Amino acid sequence: MRIEYVDLIEVALPLVSPFRISTGTMTARETFLLHVVTDAAEGWAEFAGDPDPGYYPEFAGAAEIVLRDFLLPGVLALPEPRVADLAPVFAAVRGNRLAKAALETALLDAELRSYGMSLGTFLGASREAVPVGVSVGIQDSVGELLDVVERYLAEGYARIKLKIAPGWDLEPVRAVRELFGNDLRLQVDANTAYTLGDAGHLRRLDEYDLLLIEEPLQEDDLYAHAQLQRRLTTPICLDESIHTARDAAAAIALDACRAINVKPARVGGYLEARRIHDLAGAHGVPVWCGGNLETGVGRAANLALAALPGFTLPGDLSASDRYFAEDLTEPFVLHHDLMRVPDGPGIGIDPRPDALDRHTVAVRRLHPRE
């Protein structure tokens, strides 16, 4: 297999409603797609980051430089750009896991398409459809929150995740639990908004029978998360703290978490995501697949991962219309509380040319260099 060209395609899709978390508010999905064309097949991937480093330390402009000037030259120097041979190339570049994940995914998509194999089959998926949840951002009022949750439950979502922050935690959680009852699968996500000094306050969430509280403290402090877990009965789930299988092993050993949100891009790609899945499963720790407001390109690949047997909690893999009036691909649709895993070769889906044209901001060829 030989790479013929690689394009970076900037896209911007307005969100159907603003999405607010403790670190800021998003009104559009602005990112890029990586399109790798080989002499055997083509591959697609979506960069999971944003134009700025407000959530992830990586951002689109920096990732483009890393891809163009460091990762791609290393891949092009290989006899063939096989995913099994990427480890030494990626090891030569520290960090930059979002950029690595985009390139790994695009190459993996092309390679699997050349074999006629789906990503789910390659990873070891055990299901044709997976239960999915929905993430509900911070609202302007509790009344608005209750209306939003009621609508998502009517649409069939299997689990509700509430974004929380200091000043927006106990009251919204209490209101949702009281209105929708104890049978609702409910969890919360703090996006690192609290400190260990808030342990007494967070402990009050225990009375609401939550599935978990996600990433309450700073991402680089496993010790503090372990201290907090000792004071809570609600399981702590780590997200931003887990970048590698080594991080997952350390967190489990410290009892800093009792569930893990596996975002493939955050950990450098689907191969490392599968390692974390395997490690967590060996220790009896449930995992679930998180999201970054992906278009259908990123969502397709995440669904394949979420179909692995250890993903026992519903992931943040909502239907296309949760975020976009028009997706880049054929829309993903919820059937009751399930979403089908694409079973075509590679990620199993392509951008629709008309939709891609409408939402493309710029196209730059990374290889061959012009």
TITOR-746852 format. One record per residue (C-alpha): residue number from 1; x, y, z. Coordinates in steps of 0.05 Angstrom, whole numbers, always signed. Layout:
@k=NUM, east=X, north=Y, up=Z
...
//
This chain:
@k=1, east=+0, north=+0, up=+0
@k=2, east=+27, north=+68, up=-20
@k=3, east=+1, north=+137, up=+0
@k=4, east=-17, north=+179, up=-60
@k=5, east=-41, north=+242, up=-25
@k=6, east=-66, north=+268, up=+42
@k=7, east=-115, north=+325, up=+49
@k=8, east=-134, north=+365, up=+111
@k=9, east=-206, north=+389, up=+104
@k=10, east=-228, north=+444, up=+153
@k=11, east=-302, north=+439, up=+169
@k=12, east=-351, north=+480, up=+211
@k=13, east=-421, north=+456, up=+230
@k=14, east=-468, north=+498, up=+273
@k=15, east=-496, north=+462, up=+333
@k=16, east=-572, north=+458, up=+339
@k=17, east=-564, north=+489, up=+409
@k=18, east=-505, north=+515, up=+449
@k=19, east=-468, north=+462, up=+490
@k=20, east=-444, north=+490, up=+557
@k=21, east=-397, north=+454, up=+605
@k=22, east=-356, north=+479, up=+664
@k=23, east=-299, north=+502, up=+618
@k=24, east=-340, north=+540, up=+566
@k=25, east=-395, north=+541, up=+514
@k=26, east=-393, north=+513, up=+443
@k=27, east=-440, north=+537, up=+388
@k=28, east=-407, north=+501, up=+329
@k=29, east=-365, north=+441, up=+314
@k=30, east=-302, north=+469, up=+282
@k=31, east=-249, north=+417, up=+266
@k=32, east=-216, north=+382, up=+207
@k=33, east=-222, north=+315, up=+172
@k=34, east=-161, north=+278, up=+149
@k=35, east=-169, north=+244, up=+81
@k=36, east=-115, north=+193, up=+63
@k=37, east=-117, north=+164, up=-7
@k=38, east=-73, north=+104, up=-23
@k=39, east=-65, north=+61, up=-85
@k=40, east=-110, north=+9, up=-52
@k=41, east=-165, north=+49, up=-16
@k=42, east=-181, north=+115, up=+18
@k=43, east=-188, north=+130, up=+92
@k=44, east=-223, north=+183, up=+133
@k=45, east=-213, north=+208, up=+204
@k=46, east=-238, north=+267, up=+246
@k=47, east=-193, north=+309, up=+290
@k=48, east=-225, north=+308, up=+359
@k=49, east=-198, north=+375, up=+383
@k=50, east=-219, north=+447, up=+373
@k=51, east=-189, north=+511, up=+342
@k=52, east=-164, north=+531, up=+411
@k=53, east=-132, north=+495, up=+470
@k=54, east=-189, north=+509, up=+519
@k=55, east=-208, north=+436, up=+531
@k=56, east=-152, north=+394, up=+502
@k=57, east=-81, north=+422, up=+504
@k=58, east=-76, north=+405, up=+430
@k=59, east=-112, north=+447, up=+379
@k=60, east=-124, north=+444, up=+305
@k=61, east=-70, north=+491, up=+280
@k=62, east=-16, north=+457, up=+321
@k=63, east=-40, north=+388, up=+301
@k=64, east=-34, north=+407, up=+228
@k=65, east=+39, north=+425, up=+237
@k=66, east=+54, north=+361, up=+275
@k=67, east=+20, north=+319, up=+221
@k=68, east=+52, north=+354, up=+162
@k=69, east=+122, north=+364, up=+189
@k=70, east=+133, north=+304, up=+235
@k=71, east=+84, north=+247, up=+233
@k=72, east=+71, north=+242, up=+159
@k=73, east=+145, north=+244, up=+139
@k=74, east=+158, north=+187, up=+187
@k=75, east=+100, north=+146, up=+158
@k=76, east=+122, north=+160, up=+87
@k=77, east=+191, north=+134, up=+103
@k=78, east=+162, north=+65, up=+120
@k=79, east=+164, north=+11, up=+66
@k=80, east=+87, north=+10, up=+73
@k=81, east=+41, north=+53, up=+116
@k=82, east=+13, north=-6, up=+155
@k=83, east=-18, north=+11, up=+222
@k=84, east=+21, north=-46, up=+255
@k=85, east=+85, north=-9, up=+237
@k=86, east=+67, north=+60, up=+264
@k=87, east=+90, north=+53, up=+336
@k=88, east=+164, north=+73, up=+325
@k=89, east=+143, north=+132, up=+282
@k=90, east=+94, north=+157, up=+334
@k=91, east=+142, north=+144, up=+392
@k=92, east=+191, north=+193, up=+360
@k=93, east=+140, north=+249, up=+371
@k=94, east=+122, north=+263, up=+444
@k=95, east=+50, north=+274, up=+463
@k=96, east=+5, north=+301, up=+407
@k=97, east=-43, north=+243, up=+416
@k=98, east=-101, north=+276, up=+380
@k=99, east=-59, north=+285, up=+318
@k=100, east=-33, north=+214, up=+323
@k=101, east=-104, north=+187, up=+331
@k=102, east=-127, north=+223, up=+269
@k=103, east=-71, north=+195, up=+226
@k=104, east=-76, north=+125, up=+256
@k=105, east=-151, north=+124, up=+243
@k=106, east=-147, north=+148, up=+171
@k=107, east=-92, north=+97, up=+155
@k=108, east=-130, north=+42, up=+191
@k=109, east=-193, north=+59, up=+153
@k=110, east=-156, north=+55, up=+87
@k=111, east=-121, north=-10, up=+105
@k=112, east=-185, north=-44, up=+129
@k=113, east=-223, north=-21, up=+67
@k=114, east=-169, north=-53, up=+24
@k=115, east=-183, north=-118, up=+61
@k=116, east=-258, north=-110, up=+61
@k=117, east=-259, north=-114, up=+137
@k=118, east=-299, north=-70, up=+184
@k=119, east=-267, north=-32, up=+242
@k=120, east=-313, north=-68, up=+290
@k=121, east=-289, north=-136, up=+267
@k=122, east=-217, north=-113, up=+271
@k=123, east=-224, north=-88, up=+342
@k=124, east=-265, north=-148, up=+367
@k=125, east=-335, north=-120, up=+370
@k=126, east=-386, north=-168, up=+400
@k=127, east=-451, north=-130, up=+384
@k=128, east=-486, north=-103, up=+323
@k=129, east=-517, north=-45, up=+361
@k=130, east=-500, north=-11, up=+427
@k=131, east=-541, north=+27, up=+479
@k=132, east=-525, north=+101, up=+479
@k=133, east=-534, north=+159, up=+526
@k=134, east=-537, north=+233, up=+518
@k=135, east=-497, north=+288, up=+551
@k=136, east=-538, north=+348, up=+574
@k=137, east=-501, north=+414, up=+580
@k=138, east=-510, north=+467, up=+634
@k=139, east=-576, north=+503, up=+624
@k=140, east=-600, north=+572, up=+642
@k=141, east=-651, north=+545, up=+692
@k=142, east=-672, north=+480, up=+725
@k=143, east=-739, north=+485, up=+689
@k=144, east=-703, north=+486, up=+621
@k=145, east=-660, north=+427, up=+643
@k=146, east=-721, north=+386, up=+660
@k=147, east=-752, north=+401, up=+593
@k=148, east=-689, north=+380, up=+557
@k=149, east=-682, north=+315, up=+596
@k=150, east=-755, north=+298, up=+585
@k=151, east=-746, north=+307, up=+510
@k=152, east=-685, north=+262, up=+507
@k=153, east=-719, north=+208, up=+548
@k=154, east=-778, north=+211, up=+500
@k=155, east=-729, north=+200, up=+443
@k=156, east=-705, north=+136, up=+476
@k=157, east=-637, north=+151, up=+505
@k=158, east=-613, north=+97, up=+554
@k=159, east=-576, north=+143, up=+601
@k=160, east=-574, north=+217, up=+619
@k=161, east=-509, north=+252, up=+636
@k=162, east=-513, north=+321, up=+668
@k=163, east=-456, north=+370, up=+663
@k=164, east=-444, north=+402, up=+731
@k=165, east=-401, north=+458, up=+759
@k=166, east=-398, north=+495, up=+825
@k=167, east=-465, north=+529, up=+833
@k=168, east=-498, north=+481, up=+785
@k=169, east=-497, north=+412, up=+817
@k=170, east=-541, north=+392, up=+875
@k=171, east=-604, north=+429, up=+854
@k=172, east=-607, north=+404, up=+782
@k=173, east=-589, north=+333, up=+802
@k=174, east=-642, north=+333, up=+856
@k=175, east=-695, north=+361, up=+808
@k=176, east=-680, north=+309, up=+754
@k=177, east=-681, north=+252, up=+803
@k=178, east=-746, north=+274, up=+836
@k=179, east=-783, north=+284, up=+770
@k=180, east=-759, north=+223, up=+732
@k=181, east=-749, north=+174, up=+789
@k=182, east=-696, north=+126, up=+813
@k=183, east=-700, north=+81, up=+752
@k=184, east=-668, north=+134, up=+709
@k=185, east=-595, north=+117, up=+694
@k=186, east=-564, north=+183, up=+714
@k=187, east=-492, north=+207, up=+719
@k=188, east=-456, north=+273, up=+724
@k=189, east=-393, north=+303, up=+693
@k=190, east=-354, north=+359, up=+726
@k=191, east=-298, north=+367, up=+674
@k=192, east=-246, north=+380, up=+729
@k=193, east=-286, north=+437, up=+760
@k=194, east=-276, north=+419, up=+834
@k=195, east=-220, north=+411, up=+885
@k=196, east=-209, north=+361, up=+941
@k=197, east=-233, north=+416, up=+988
@k=198, east=-302, north=+406, up=+957
@k=199, east=-306, north=+334, up=+981
@k=200, east=-359, north=+348, up=+1033
@k=201, east=-402, north=+383, up=+981
@k=202, east=-393, north=+328, up=+929
@k=203, east=-409, north=+276, up=+981
@k=204, east=-480, north=+303, up=+982
@k=205, east=-489, north=+274, up=+912
@k=206, east=-486, north=+204, up=+942
@k=207, east=-559, north=+207, up=+961
@k=208, east=-581, north=+210, up=+888
@k=209, east=-558, north=+141, up=+868
@k=210, east=-515, north=+163, up=+809
@k=211, east=-481, north=+115, up=+763
@k=212, east=-417, north=+156, up=+771
@k=213, east=-386, north=+225, up=+777
@k=214, east=-338, north=+238, up=+720
@k=215, east=-271, north=+275, up=+728
@k=216, east=-289, north=+318, up=+788
@k=217, east=-217, north=+342, up=+802
@k=218, east=-157, north=+364, up=+763
@k=219, east=-136, north=+315, up=+710
@k=220, east=-63, north=+309, up=+732
@k=221, east=-80, north=+289, up=+804
@k=222, east=-94, north=+215, up=+811
@k=223, east=-76, north=+218, up=+885
@k=224, east=-130, north=+270, up=+899
@k=225, east=-181, north=+229, up=+861
@k=226, east=-162, north=+169, up=+903
@k=227, east=-172, north=+210, up=+967
@k=228, east=-239, north=+234, up=+942
@k=229, east=-262, north=+164, up=+923
@k=230, east=-250, north=+141, up=+995
@k=231, east=-301, north=+194, up=+1018
@k=232, east=-355, north=+179, up=+966
@k=233, east=-400, north=+119, up=+953
@k=234, east=-413, north=+145, up=+883
@k=235, east=-361, north=+114, up=+836
@k=236, east=-312, north=+163, up=+806
@k=237, east=-301, north=+157, up=+731
@k=238, east=-237, north=+185, up=+700
@k=239, east=-236, north=+217, up=+632
@k=240, east=-185, north=+272, up=+621
@k=241, east=-136, north=+238, up=+669
@k=242, east=-128, north=+175, up=+626
@k=243, east=-81, north=+184, up=+566
@k=244, east=-51, north=+114, up=+562
@k=245, east=-61, north=+44, up=+587
@k=246, east=-6, north=+59, up=+638
@k=247, east=-48, north=+116, up=+666
@k=248, east=-108, north=+69, up=+670
@k=249, east=-66, north=+17, up=+707
@k=250, east=-41, north=+69, up=+757
@k=251, east=-112, north=+97, up=+769
@k=252, east=-140, north=+27, up=+781
@k=253, east=-83, north=+9, up=+828
@k=254, east=-93, north=+72, up=+869
@k=255, east=-169, north=+63, up=+869
@k=256, east=-173, north=+132, up=+839
@k=257, east=-231, north=+110, up=+795
@k=258, east=-282, north=+54, up=+789
@k=259, east=-300, north=+68, up=+716
@k=260, east=-263, north=+97, up=+656
@k=261, east=-288, north=+140, up=+599
@k=262, east=-247, north=+117, up=+539
@k=263, east=-242, north=+171, up=+485
@k=264, east=-200, north=+141, up=+429
@k=265, east=-171, north=+208, up=+406
@k=266, east=-150, north=+228, up=+476
@k=267, east=-109, north=+163, up=+484
@k=268, east=-77, north=+167, up=+415
@k=269, east=-122, north=+122, up=+374
@k=270, east=-164, north=+59, up=+373
@k=271, east=-106, north=+11, up=+386
@k=272, east=-90, north=+44, up=+453
@k=273, east=-164, north=+49, up=+468
@k=274, east=-170, north=-26, up=+459
@k=275, east=-111, north=-37, up=+506
@k=276, east=-146, north=+5, up=+560
@k=277, east=-210, north=-35, up=+548
@k=278, east=-172, north=-100, up=+557
@k=279, east=-135, north=-76, up=+619
@k=280, east=-198, north=-50, up=+653
@k=281, east=-236, north=-114, up=+637
@k=282, east=-181, north=-155, up=+669
@k=283, east=-191, north=-115, up=+733
@k=284, east=-267, north=-115, up=+731
@k=285, east=-271, north=-40, up=+717
@k=286, east=-327, north=-19, up=+669
@k=287, east=-311, north=+26, up=+611
@k=288, east=-353, north=+68, up=+564
@k=289, east=-340, north=+108, up=+501
@k=290, east=-340, north=+184, up=+508
@k=291, east=-349, north=+235, up=+453
@k=292, east=-326, north=+303, up=+430
@k=293, east=-387, north=+326, up=+391
@k=294, east=-363, north=+286, up=+331
@k=295, east=-393, north=+288, up=+262
@k=296, east=-413, north=+222, up=+232
@k=297, east=-341, north=+208, up=+212
@k=298, east=-317, north=+206, up=+283
@k=299, east=-382, north=+176, up=+310
@k=300, east=-378, north=+115, up=+263
@k=301, east=-309, north=+95, up=+290
@k=302, east=-330, north=+106, up=+362
@k=303, east=-390, north=+61, up=+354
@k=304, east=-344, north=+5, up=+330
@k=305, east=-303, north=+12, up=+394
@k=306, east=-365, north=+16, up=+438
@k=307, east=-387, north=-52, up=+412
@k=308, east=-329, north=-87, up=+448
@k=309, east=-353, north=-131, up=+505
@k=310, east=-323, north=-90, up=+562
@k=311, east=-362, north=-28, up=+544
@k=312, east=-419, north=-43, up=+592
@k=313, east=-442, north=+29, up=+605
@k=314, east=-478, north=+70, up=+551
@k=315, east=-431, north=+117, up=+516
@k=316, east=-438, north=+190, up=+494
@k=317, east=-455, north=+169, up=+423
@k=318, east=-518, north=+208, up=+410
@k=319, east=-557, north=+210, up=+345
@k=320, east=-534, north=+261, up=+292
@k=321, east=-594, north=+306, up=+305
@k=322, east=-573, north=+315, up=+378
@k=323, east=-520, north=+363, up=+353
@k=324, east=-529, north=+378, up=+279
@k=325, east=-585, north=+398, up=+232
@k=326, east=-543, north=+366, up=+178
@k=327, east=-487, north=+316, up=+190
@k=328, east=-429, north=+305, up=+143
@k=329, east=-449, north=+233, up=+133
@k=330, east=-515, north=+198, up=+128
@k=331, east=-546, north=+212, up=+196
@k=332, east=-540, north=+165, up=+254
@k=333, east=-609, north=+150, up=+282
@k=334, east=-630, north=+123, up=+350
@k=335, east=-673, north=+60, up=+348
@k=336, east=-706, north=+56, up=+417
@k=337, east=-642, north=+62, up=+460
@k=338, east=-595, north=+30, up=+410
@k=339, east=-550, north=+54, up=+353
@k=340, east=-526, north=+7, up=+300
@k=341, east=-452, north=-4, up=+290
@k=342, east=-431, north=+8, up=+218
@k=343, east=-412, north=-59, up=+186
@k=344, east=-382, north=-36, up=+120
@k=345, east=-307, north=-38, up=+107
@k=346, east=-265, north=+8, up=+150
@k=347, east=-305, north=+57, up=+191
@k=348, east=-364, north=+37, up=+147
@k=349, east=-386, north=+106, up=+125
@k=350, east=-364, north=+164, up=+80
@k=351, east=-378, north=+238, up=+81
@k=352, east=-433, north=+258, up=+33
@k=353, east=-400, north=+302, up=-21
@k=354, east=-456, north=+354, up=-20
@k=355, east=-456, north=+361, up=+56
@k=356, east=-380, north=+362, up=+58
@k=357, east=-379, north=+418, up=+6
@k=358, east=-429, north=+459, up=+45
@k=359, east=-390, north=+455, up=+110
@k=360, east=-319, north=+458, up=+84
@k=361, east=-280, north=+520, up=+104
@k=362, east=-213, north=+504, up=+71
@k=363, east=-175, north=+446, up=+41
@k=364, east=-99, north=+439, up=+45
@k=365, east=-57, north=+383, up=+17
@k=366, east=-7, north=+357, up=+67
@k=367, east=+24, north=+307, up=+19
@k=368, east=+53, north=+313, up=-32
@k=369, east=+76, north=+381, up=-10
@k=370, east=+59, north=+435, up=-60
//
